[in-house]
Amino acid sequence: MTRKFEGFTLIELMIAVAVIGILAAIAYPSYTSYVMKARRSDAKAGLLSLQLAQEKYRANCLQYATGLHATTYSCGGGSFNLVHSNSSPDGHYALSIVSASATAYTLRATRQVGGAQANDKCGNFEIVFANGQVSKQLQTGSYSTGYNADTCW
């Protein structure tokens, strides 16, 4: 009587593990790059919300807001604060008003230090409104070579 063994040999098992390892080594960096790209929409959403708040503020005051405040709206007396969160909707970016006047402003979404987007190659996002025109750009020096506003926005 012949006895037949069924199953995998050690060589077959090692080949399967090697193939899985190679696939994982290719897929994981691609996946993390995709996730970082998807999280950039958090910066965009936060900046666009802040931009809308600035335009509403300007409709009621003589200039654009120069600061963000959690609860206190002020329009005059040397204090120009609008009520808006200083964090993007998902919390991956910190929002700020870099500069503002009666006719122009610059808004910035800065990557959270130690956060999920800390190593994003696109860097920090900015919206600049000047001379009646809006431009979307990256903060100078905050991004990697080969990345620009056209590829990141």
Secondary structure, 3 states (H helix, E strand, C coil): CCCCCCCCCHHHHHHHHHHHHHHHHHHHHHHHHHHHHHHHHHHHHHHHHHHHHHHHHHHHCCCCCCEEECCCCEEECCEEEEECCCECCCCCEEEEEEEECCCCEEEEEEECCCCCCCCCCCCCEEEEEECCEEEEEECCCCCCCCCCHHHHC
